[in-house]
């Protein structure tokens, strides 16, 4: 299994997250080929990794 170091990425909270701290996800869109996604309430649990193209398809599909 390949380990990817995410310690230096810049996380951005989803614009659809509510202001009271619930239902929040964060993405790190500044990697060239991957988009890590994590739960902002439990960031130490790790992140799901999506290819940039898969993430783009997902975002366009939910718009």
N, CA and C atoms as a LAMMPS dump frame, in Angstrom:
ITEM: TIMESTEP
0
ITEM: NUMBER OF ATOMS
189
ITEM: BOX BOUNDS ff ff ff
-5.0000000000000000e+02 5.0000000000000000e+02
-5.0000000000000000e+02 5.0000000000000000e+02
-5.0000000000000000e+02 5.0000000000000000e+02
ITEM: ATOMS id mol type element x y z
1 1 1 N 0.85 -1.176 0
2 1 2 C 0 0 0
3 1 3 C 0.898 1.243 0
4 2 1 N 0.563 2.188 -0.839
5 2 2 C 1.326 3.433 -0.942
6 2 3 C 0.834 4.429 0.106
7 3 1 N 1.754 5.052 0.822
8 3 2 C 1.41 6.056 1.827
9 3 3 C 1.62 7.438 1.228
10 4 1 N 0.622 8.287 1.348
11 4 2 C 0.706 9.644 0.821
12 4 3 C 0.723 10.608 1.997
13 5 1 N 1.74 11.444 2.038
14 5 2 C 1.895 12.414 3.119
15 5 3 C 0.984 13.614 2.863
16 6 1 N -0.008 13.799 3.716
17 6 2 C -0.953 14.913 3.589
18 6 3 C -0.709 15.995 4.637
19 7 1 N 0.432 15.929 5.321
20 7 2 C 0.696 16.86 6.418
21 7 3 C 0.873 18.304 5.951
22 8 1 N 1.215 18.515 4.697
23 8 2 C 1.451 19.888 4.241
24 8 3 C 0.374 20.417 3.29
25 9 1 N -0.699 19.649 3.107
26 9 2 C -1.751 20.137 2.202
27 9 3 C -2.593 21.205 2.89
28 10 1 N -3.229 22.025 2.092
29 10 2 C -4.13 23.059 2.602
30 10 3 C -5.559 22.551 2.467
31 11 1 N -6.225 22.409 3.603
32 11 2 C -7.6 21.907 3.616
33 11 3 C -8.58 23.063 3.485
34 12 1 N -9.662 22.815 2.765
35 12 2 C -10.713 23.816 2.58
36 12 3 C -12.049 23.161 2.919
37 13 1 N -12.814 23.815 3.791
38 13 2 C -14.12 23.276 4.182
39 13 3 C -15.1 23.455 3.029
40 14 1 N -15.942 22.484 2.84
41 14 2 C -16.952 22.555 1.79
42 14 3 C -17.85 23.763 1.988
43 15 1 N -18.185 24.416 0.898
44 15 2 C -19.095 25.568 0.979
45 15 3 C -20.509 25.129 1.351
46 16 1 N -20.784 23.845 1.268
47 16 2 C -22.109 23.336 1.634
48 16 3 C -22.194 22.911 3.096
49 17 1 N -21.097 22.971 3.824
50 17 2 C -21.113 22.624 5.242
51 17 3 C -21.86 23.706 6.014
52 18 1 N -22.564 23.279 7.039
53 18 2 C -23.313 24.289 7.801
54 18 3 C -22.416 24.949 8.839
55 19 1 N -22.887 26.032 9.422
56 19 2 C -22.066 26.851 10.315
57 19 3 C -21.986 26.333 11.75
58 20 1 N -22.817 25.363 12.138
59 20 2 C -22.788 24.891 13.524
60 20 3 C -21.821 23.731 13.745
61 21 1 N -21.007 23.405 12.742
62 21 2 C -19.997 22.364 12.914
63 21 3 C -20.44 20.973 12.516
64 22 1 N -21.67 20.8 12.097
65 22 2 C -22.139 19.485 11.687
66 22 3 C -22.038 19.275 10.19
67 23 1 N -22.002 18.028 9.79
68 23 2 C -22.021 17.64 8.381
69 23 3 C -20.943 18.339 7.561
70 24 1 N -19.722 18.382 8.055
71 24 2 C -18.649 19.104 7.365
72 24 3 C -17.654 18.146 6.731
73 25 1 N -17.298 18.462 5.505
74 25 2 C -16.172 17.778 4.889
75 25 3 C -15.164 18.837 4.471
76 26 1 N -13.929 18.401 4.368
77 26 2 C -12.863 19.273 3.898
78 26 3 C -12.189 18.588 2.721
79 27 1 N -11.773 19.373 1.763
80 27 2 C -11.038 18.853 0.62
81 27 3 C -9.696 19.583 0.529
82 28 1 N -8.743 18.936 -0.073
83 28 2 C -7.438 19.55 -0.321
84 28 3 C -7.246 19.565 -1.838
85 29 1 N -7.733 20.622 -2.492
86 29 2 C -7.736 20.645 -3.954
87 29 3 C -6.408 21.057 -4.584
88 30 1 N -5.362 21.213 -3.79
89 30 2 C -4.104 21.744 -4.315
90 30 3 C -3.086 20.677 -4.725
91 31 1 N -3.518 19.434 -4.864
92 31 2 C -2.632 18.377 -5.349
93 31 3 C -2.935 18.147 -6.837
94 32 1 N -1.935 17.869 -7.651
95 32 2 C -2.167 17.801 -9.094
96 32 3 C -3.021 16.622 -9.568
97 33 1 N -2.914 15.475 -8.927
98 33 2 C -3.63 14.3 -9.444
99 33 3 C -4.606 13.685 -8.458
100 34 1 N -4.571 14.119 -7.206
101 34 2 C -5.438 13.553 -6.169
102 34 3 C -6.242 14.637 -5.468
103 35 1 N -7.417 14.248 -4.985
104 35 2 C -8.219 15.138 -4.146
105 35 3 C -8.539 14.376 -2.861
106 36 1 N -7.839 14.692 -1.767
107 36 2 C -8.156 14.082 -0.48
108 36 3 C -9.422 14.735 0.105
109 37 1 N -10.246 13.913 0.742
110 37 2 C -11.473 14.388 1.377
111 37 3 C -11.499 13.806 2.787
112 38 1 N -11.796 14.661 3.78
113 38 2 C -11.832 14.171 5.157
114 38 3 C -13.008 14.781 5.914
115 39 1 N -13.317 14.172 7.044
116 39 2 C -14.361 14.659 7.947
117 39 3 C -13.73 15.726 8.83
118 40 1 N -14.244 16.951 8.775
119 40 2 C -13.642 18.038 9.547
120 40 3 C -13.815 17.854 11.055
121 41 1 N -14.784 17.061 11.47
122 41 2 C -14.987 16.822 12.9
123 41 3 C -13.977 15.813 13.451
124 42 1 N -13.429 14.96 12.582
125 42 2 C -12.455 13.944 12.987
126 42 3 C -11.321 13.869 11.974
127 43 1 N -10.532 14.922 11.824
128 43 2 C -9.497 14.931 10.79
129 43 3 C -8.384 13.905 10.999
130 44 1 N -8.226 13.416 12.215
131 44 2 C -7.163 12.439 12.464
132 44 3 C -7.526 11.035 11.981
133 45 1 N -8.771 10.832 11.577
134 45 2 C -9.177 9.512 11.088
135 45 3 C -8.648 9.229 9.686
136 46 1 N -8.088 10.217 9.029
137 46 2 C -7.555 10.009 7.693
138 46 3 C -8.445 10.633 6.635
139 47 1 N -8.12 10.346 5.405
140 47 2 C -8.835 10.938 4.282
141 47 3 C -9.104 9.885 3.222
142 48 1 N -10.163 10.104 2.485
143 48 2 C -10.416 9.315 1.291
144 48 3 C -9.711 10.015 0.146
145 49 1 N -9.095 9.252 -0.743
146 49 2 C -8.372 9.835 -1.863
147 49 3 C -9.094 9.521 -3.167
148 50 1 N -9.354 10.551 -3.932
149 50 2 C -10.002 10.413 -5.228
150 50 3 C -9.056 10.944 -6.297
151 51 1 N -9.096 10.34 -7.468
152 51 2 C -8.335 10.929 -8.569
153 51 3 C -8.991 12.259 -8.911
154 52 1 N -8.223 13.183 -9.433
155 52 2 C -8.766 14.503 -9.766
156 52 3 C -9.899 14.382 -10.775
157 53 1 N -9.773 13.479 -11.739
158 53 2 C -10.834 13.324 -12.749
159 53 3 C -12.102 12.732 -12.143
160 54 1 N -11.96 11.778 -11.238
161 54 2 C -13.134 11.189 -10.567
162 54 3 C -13.832 12.234 -9.711
163 55 1 N -13.063 13.051 -8.997
164 55 2 C -13.644 14.102 -8.165
165 55 3 C -14.4 15.115 -9.026
166 56 1 N -13.845 15.48 -10.169
167 56 2 C -14.506 16.433 -11.071
168 56 3 C -15.844 15.897 -11.551
169 57 1 N -15.866 14.62 -11.914
170 57 2 C -17.126 13.99 -12.359
171 57 3 C -18.141 14.008 -11.217
172 58 1 N -17.706 13.662 -10.014
173 58 2 C -18.599 13.676 -8.858
174 58 3 C -19.185 15.073 -8.615
175 59 1 N -18.325 16.081 -8.596
176 59 2 C -18.784 17.45 -8.32
177 59 3 C -19.771 17.91 -9.399
178 60 1 N -19.471 17.642 -10.656
179 60 2 C -20.375 18.027 -11.739
180 60 3 C -21.708 17.282 -11.639
181 61 1 N -21.673 16.045 -11.175
182 61 2 C -22.897 15.248 -11.06
183 61 3 C -23.823 15.751 -9.962
184 62 1 N -23.272 16.274 -8.905
185 62 2 C -24.115 16.739 -7.793
186 62 3 C -24.552 18.184 -7.937
187 63 1 N -24.031 18.888 -8.924
188 63 2 C -24.431 20.283 -9.126
189 63 3 C -25.858 20.396 -9.616
